[in-house]
Amino acid sequence: DLNNTKEKCPRVQRLARVSGVDERSVALFVAEFEAMRQSTQRIAEGEDPDKVNAEIGSSNRAQRRAMKKAEKKKKSART
């Protein structure tokens, strides 16, 4: 949670203290790093890079669900 780093994120607190950057920036960086790591793993496993990037690019949960639902509809229409 980017708004509440004081209670839950000792790693973020430590990195912010050592680097001299505010906790929110560190938490954002860590979240972006994890997203990039996950996308790289998925692409390495053979998933379509465009699909992976589209899913990761939409940080809104409702958007991701709508994309997934539309994809299922598209697949079921083909068969």
LOFI-581733 format. One record per residue (C-alpha): x, y, z; residue in one letter. Coordinates in steps of 0.25 Angstrom, whole numbers. Layout:
// residues N
+-------+-------+-------+--------+
!  east ! north !    up ! residu !
+-------+-------+-------+--------+
!     X !     Y !     Z !      a !
...
+-------+-------+-------+--------+
This chain:
// residues 79
+-------+-------+-------+--------+
!  east ! north !    up ! residu !
+-------+-------+-------+--------+
!     0 !     0 !     0 !      d !
!     7 !    13 !    -5 !      l !
!    -1 !    21 !     5 !      n !
!     3 !    13 !    17 !      n !
!    17 !    10 !    17 !      t !
!    20 !    13 !    31 !      k !
!    13 !     0 !    37 !      e !
!    15 !   -10 !    27 !      k !
!    28 !    -9 !    19 !      c !
!    41 !   -10 !    27 !      p !
!    48 !   -13 !    14 !      r !
!    43 !     0 !     8 !      v !
!    46 !     8 !    20 !      q !
!    61 !     3 !    21 !      r !
!    63 !     5 !     6 !      l !
!    57 !    19 !     7 !      a !
!    66 !    23 !    19 !      r !
!    79 !    17 !    13 !      v !
!    76 !    24 !    -1 !      s !
!    71 !    37 !     4 !      g !
!    58 !    36 !    -4 !      v !
!    44 !    37 !     2 !      d !
!    37 !    24 !     5 !      e !
!    26 !    26 !    -6 !      r !
!    36 !    27 !   -17 !      s !
!    43 !    14 !   -12 !      v !
!    30 !     6 !   -11 !      a !
!    26 !    11 !   -25 !      l !
!    40 !     6 !   -30 !      f !
!    39 !    -7 !   -24 !      v !
!    25 !    -9 !   -29 !      a !
!    30 !    -6 !   -43 !      e !
!    42 !   -15 !   -42 !      f !
!    33 !   -26 !   -38 !      e !
!    23 !   -24 !   -49 !      a !
!    35 !   -24 !   -59 !      m !
!    41 !   -37 !   -53 !      r !
!    27 !   -44 !   -54 !      q !
!    25 !   -39 !   -69 !      s !
!    39 !   -44 !   -72 !      t !
!    37 !   -58 !   -66 !      q !
!    23 !   -59 !   -74 !      r !
!    29 !   -55 !   -87 !      i !
!    41 !   -65 !   -85 !      a !
!    31 !   -76 !   -82 !      e !
!    25 !   -73 !   -96 !      g !
!    13 !   -64 !   -94 !      e !
!    10 !   -53 !  -104 !      d !
!    18 !   -41 !  -100 !      p !
!     7 !   -31 !  -105 !      d !
!    -3 !   -38 !   -96 !      k !
!     6 !   -38 !   -84 !      v !
!     9 !   -23 !   -86 !      n !
!    -5 !   -20 !   -88 !      a !
!    -9 !   -27 !   -75 !      e !
!     2 !   -21 !   -67 !      i !
!     0 !    -7 !   -73 !      g !
!   -14 !    -6 !   -68 !      s !
!   -13 !    -5 !   -53 !      s !
!   -28 !    -4 !   -51 !      n !
!   -33 !   -17 !   -46 !      r !
!   -47 !   -14 !   -53 !      a !
!   -40 !   -12 !   -66 !      q !
!   -32 !   -25 !   -65 !      r !
!   -44 !   -33 !   -62 !      r !
!   -51 !   -27 !   -74 !      a !
!   -40 !   -30 !   -83 !      m !
!   -40 !   -44 !   -78 !      k !
!   -55 !   -46 !   -80 !      k !
!   -54 !   -40 !   -94 !      a !
!   -43 !   -50 !   -98 !      e !
!   -51 !   -61 !   -93 !      k !
!   -63 !   -57 !  -101 !      k !
!   -54 !   -56 !  -113 !      k !
!   -49 !   -70 !  -111 !      k !
!   -63 !   -76 !  -109 !      s !
!   -68 !   -68 !  -122 !      a !
!   -57 !   -75 !  -130 !      r !
!   -61 !   -89 !  -126 !      t !
+-------+-------+-------+--------+
